[in-house]
Amino acid sequence: MSKEKHSETTWANGLFDCCSPGGLCFKTTFCPCITYGKTQHRMKHGNLNDYSCCNASCVIFACLAHCGLTCIPATMQRGDIREKHGLEGGCFGDFCKSCWCNCCVLIQNEKELAQREALLKGSSEPYRPNPGMVYSDAGAH
């Protein structure tokens, strides 16, 4: 008997939507530890206040990169994001994607959290009604 999960939502960006924005793609391709550290900061704090590109998460990821083990923190990060936001997927899929498309996973993780942060930021501002229309008599003779 299989148990269906109806609360899971899809990722806002596809795994292979990793070429845009170009800056994030470039940075993640050549310095994936920075993107990983940035996403970890977003996960922990919910924003980029007090963010430094050289943080503990970045250093740990860089050290693991020298051993060829970046799929481990990427898998863990992806699982944390899925669990926190009720996203579709599973641990085995996360691991496979992190092993074979590590940069794509890191970019998707970062874009997902950045988009969710922007949505939360937008909804936390108080409602401001539009000002009424003002008739200008400047052009009338």
Protein Blocks (a to p, Z undefined) as FASTA:
>chain_A
ZZddfkbccdfbdfklmmbcfklmmmmmmmmmlmmmmmmmmmmnopaehiafbdfklmmm
mmmmmnopmmmmmmmmmmmmmmmnopacdfklmmmmmmmmmmlmmmmmmmmmmmmmmmmm
mmmpccdddddddddfklpZZ
